[in-house]
Amino acid sequence: NTFSGALTGTTIALSTNTSAASLSITNNGSGDLINVETSKFVVSSLGKVGIGTSAPAANLDVRAPSGQDGLIVLYGNAAGTEADARLMLAESANYGMTFEYDGVANVGYIGMNDNVAPTGAWSKRIRMSRGGTEVAFTAGNVGIGISAPSYKLDVNGTARLSGALTGTSATFSGLSTLGAASGLTTMLKLNG
């Protein structure tokens, strides 16, 4: 059946038991395919989806009302269940960056997918507790001011450590300043 015209104050119910689409919209002109209540939800003639905008500039363009914060929520299942939720930014199905919330362990991950599906054992590089009290870098080396770190923590520049530095050995090079317990400072020229 085909309908043409305007429906006002009408509820439209679609039901089918075939493999064909329940609703098919065709627009041979240049106007939007769908426009709900003046741009609350728009599907443009280019196939771009806008929420809160009449002219979506991206494949999915979501804008909050003026003066309000923007928020997009992705639940892994019904809210309150122990399910995972993932968002992948990708160049293809198995290559990209994945953000995950693990609803069982109550931790969040940021990782990279290198020929691994986002639902698989992708490389979980940064782990954060739900309470926000801990962040762990779980894979590889961490560089600050350096793009190819050679050590677990590789700092290019001046670093400050407040508290104890604990380990089984240490190597210093160049001029090092060590503070003594009495508040005196000892200047040592080590390894050079």
N, C-alpha and C positions, 0 to 999 in steps of 0.2 A: 504494500500500500504506500502511496505517496501523499504527503500533505504539503500544501503551500499556503502561506499566509501567517497571520499572527494569532497566538493563543494568549489570552489574558485571564488571569485568575484560574488557570487550569492546571491540574496535576497530570503529568504524562507518565504512564507506566508502560514499560517495554518488557515483553516476555517472549522468549523463543526457546525452542528445543532442537534447533538445528546448529550446524557448525558455522553458519554465516553470522556476521556481526549483528548484534541487536540494534545498534544505531550506527548509521553511516552518514557522514555529512560531506556534501560536495559543494564547493563554491567555485564557479567558473569565473568569478570576478576577482577584484583585488581586496575586498573587505575581509575582516576577521572570520574565521570558521566558527569560533565560539567567543562570545563576550557576555559575561555574567555581571549584571548590575553595575554597569559603567566601570569596567576594568578591574573588578575584584578578581576575576579569573578570565584570561584571554588566551586563545590559541590563534595565532596570526596566520595569515595566508601563506607565510613562509614556514609554518610548522613550529615556530618559537612559542614557548609557553610563558605567560606573564601572570604573576600574582601580585596584585597591588600596583600594576602599571598597565597603561593602555598600549604601550609600545615596547614590548620586550626586546632588549638589545642582545640577548644571548639565548642559547637553546632553552635554558631555564633561568628566568629573571624574577627574583623574589624581592619585594620592597615592602618595608614596614610603613605604616601610616606616619605622617609627619609628626615628629616629636616623640616617637616611640622607638624602643630598641627592636632590632630585627632578631628573630629567633626561628630556627628550623630544628625540629626534633625528629629523630629517627629511632623508633622503638624496635628492638629485635623480635618482639612478639607482643602480646598484650602487655600493657604497662604493669609493672610489679612482678613479672615473672623472671626467672633466672635464665634468660636467653641472651645471646650475643647480638650486638648491633655493629655493623661495619659500614664505612664509607670509603670508596676507592676512587682516587684520582688517577686516571690511567691513560696510556697511549693505545693500549689494546687490552684484551680480556685478562691476560696474565702478567702484564708489565705495568707497574705503577707504584703508587703509594697508598697504603691502607691505614685508616684510623679504626681502631676496634675498642669496644667496651665489652669486657668479659663479665657477663651477669652472674656467673657461678663464683669466680674468684674475686669479683668486685674490683677489678683493676682495668686500667686503660693502656692501650699500646699504640705506638706509631711505628710503622715498619715499611719495608720496601718489598715489592713483589718482583722477582726475577724469574720469569717463566713458571710462576706458581699461582694458582687460582686464589682469590682473596678469602675463600673459605678453607683453604688448605693450610699447610704449615709454613706460612710466609715468615719472613725474617722479622721478628718482633724486636726492634732495636732499642726502643725507649719504653719503659714500663713505669706507670704512675699508679699509686694507690688511690682508692676512692676518697680516702680521708685527706689526701693531699700532703701527707707527711713524709713521703719518700718518692724519689725519682731514681730509677736505675737504668744505666746504659748497659744493655745485656749482650751486645755483640760488637766486636771490633774495638778500635781505638777511638779516643775522643780528642779532638783538636780544638784549641782555642787560639785563634789568630794564625792558624795553619790549615791548609786544605788537605794535606796528606800526612796525618799523624803517624809517627813510628812507634809510639808507646801507648800504654793504656790511657795516660793523660799526658798530652804533649802541648805545652804552652809556649807560644812565641811572643815574648814580651815580659813585662813585670807581673809577677804573681804575688799575692798576699795570702798567707795562711794564718788563721787565727785559731790557736789551739795547738795540740801536739801533732807532730809528724812521727808516725810510728812505722817501723819496718826493720828488716834484718840487716840491711846495708844501705848506704847512700853514697852517691858520687856527686861531687860538686866541681865545677870548673869556673875559672874567672874569679872575680872578687865577690866574696860572700860575707854577709853581715849576720852574725849570730848573737842573739840576746841571751845574757846569763840570768840565772834566777835572781841575783842580787840587783838586777837592773842595769848592770854594766854591759857595755857593748864591746865585743871583741871583733876586731877586723882581721880576717885571715885571708891569705892568698893561698888557695889550694889548687893543686894540679896545674901549676903554671905560674 
